[in-house]
Amino acid sequence: MKAAVHERFGPPGVVGVVEVPVPVPGVNDVLIKVLATTVTSAECNMRQGKPVWGRVILGFRRPRKRLRTLGLEVAGVVEAVGAGVQRFAPGDEVFGFTGFAVGGHAEYLRMPATGSLAPKPVGLSFEQAAAAVDGATTALFFLRDKVGVRPGQRVLINGASGSIGTYAVQLAKHLGAEVVGVCGPNNVELVKSLGADEVIDYTERDFTADHGRYDVIFDAVAKSSFPKSRRALRPGGKYVPTTGFDNNFWALWTMVRGGPKVVIGMSVNKNGTLPVIKDLLESGTLRVVIDRTYPLDQIADAYRHVDTGHKRGNVVITVGSPA
């Protein structure tokens, strides 16, 4: 089978498509024929071996063998199942998240049947389904489960035009909040179309100067910080970053001290959120935003585009066809 592999850390050119053996499912595994996957900022960092402390997991001098094929989000068809699997059957259309095992940038993927996997939303293409996995479930995890966004609250989404931010705008609105999106000038109309009540062009206005205006600041792109953002929070407000090692310190610090809080977490097991996202997609409540689509053979170009930091929504990789 074809798989995108990087043997060393570095720029997009280190990724090449090669032939590797098809994985064999174990007794409790499923083998998925991957039809679509994505390239995200997270994978761009992993490809570069960033952050440096992450090399404890990724590999110190070069990527660990099992992490040389990246790919977190997938959609496809179950090709085979192990003898102990009852949750899925061959022919099932699925979408899911590979987690720390990665491996989605390939024609076939082996996953535990208990992994973050669910039936593909009816009416969506495989490309749309793959693009609706991590961004949507991460936004739901933080906004609903970690901070409990509710009607009447004022929620700011920093990075509102990205893969997490586009879903965060829609989900915060769905939860009843008044939503303010922050993005660049080229994406203002997109963010408005997703339901934002107000959109801030960060080249013209600094949201951190909005003293005491927000109940929640959801930073989907790690372009701000708690020290900068805290003055924009209302008393009891919450700053919610999706990444950033230093936020562990701020979470502990604000737990001890009074005032606004930093809320952190990791959205890895998505079995509780994927079915919710599936229903919201099928009902038309959530919209999938796809910037560009590339075939697997051009995945290095996809990495180059994501590396620019200016993608809108999601960048999708087509891998195969259902037949």
Secondary structure, 3 states (H helix, E strand, C coil): CEEEEECCCCCHHHEEEEECCCCCCCCCEEEEEEEEEEECHHHHHHHHCCCHHHHHHHCCCCCCHHHCCCCCEEEEEEEEECCCCCCCCCCCEEEEECHHHCCCCECEEEEECCCEEEECCCCCCHHHHHCCCHHHHHHHHHHHHHCCCCCCCEEEEECCCCCCHHHHHHHHHHCCCEEEEEECHHHHHHHHHCCCCEEEECCCCCHHHCCCCEEEEEECCCCCCHHHHHHHEEEEEEEEECCCCCHHHHHHHHHHCCCCEECCCCCCCCCCCHHHHHHHHHCCCCCCCEEEEEEHHHHHHHHHHHHCCCCCCEEEEECCCCC
